[in-house]
Structure formats: structure tokens, C-alpha cells
Amino acid sequence: MAHDVAIQIPKLSVGSSDFQISIKKNGKKIGELLISRGNIEWWPKGNYRKKKRLTWSEFEFMFEEYGTTVKN
């Protein structure tokens, strides 16, 4: 069950415009990931009022705490 990931990269550097990444599962959009200089946000499909936000420090902690270590 693979996810489809499409990335829309702005013409300007991160800071003045967010990177927007559209995530699909089985061909259906499940949400968007927005990446900016200050944080990372998750917008679930159909929910444009309540997003989830993490600072980069919180994001790093999540990966360190819950991520699986893999060999390259």
C-alpha cells in the first residue's frame, strides 16, 4: 500500500513561501505537508481550519524518539 507524494517547490527560498507536499494513499488525497523556515504543518484532507504544527525541534525529537534506525 504505497503512498503517492507530489512536491510543489516554490520559486523563492523557504521563508517567503512554504514548500507544499501533497500526500495520497491509494490515489486519494489524505493531506498536505507544509514546510517553512519556522515549522512543519500537517493539513488533513478536508480540514482547512485545524492543522497540526510542530517546530523543527519537536520534529527532531519525534524522529529521535519514535523513528526506526535503518542502514543506508
C-alpha positions, 0 to 999 in steps of 0.5 A, a space after each residue: 500500500 504505497 503512498 503517492 507524494 507530489 512536491 510543489 517547490 516554490 520559486 523563492 527560498 523557504 521563508 517567503 513561501 512554504 514548500 507544499 507536499 501533497 500526500 495520497 494513499 491509494 490515489 486519494 488525497 489524505 493531506 498536505 505537508 507544509 514546510 517553512 523556515 519556522 515549522 512543519 504543518 500537517 493539513 488533513 484532507 478536508 480540514 482547512 481550519 485545524 492543522 497540526 504544527 510542530 517546530 523543527 525541534 519537536 520534529 527532531 525529537 519525534 524522529 529521535 524518539 519514535 523513528 526506526 534506525 535503518 542502514 543506508 
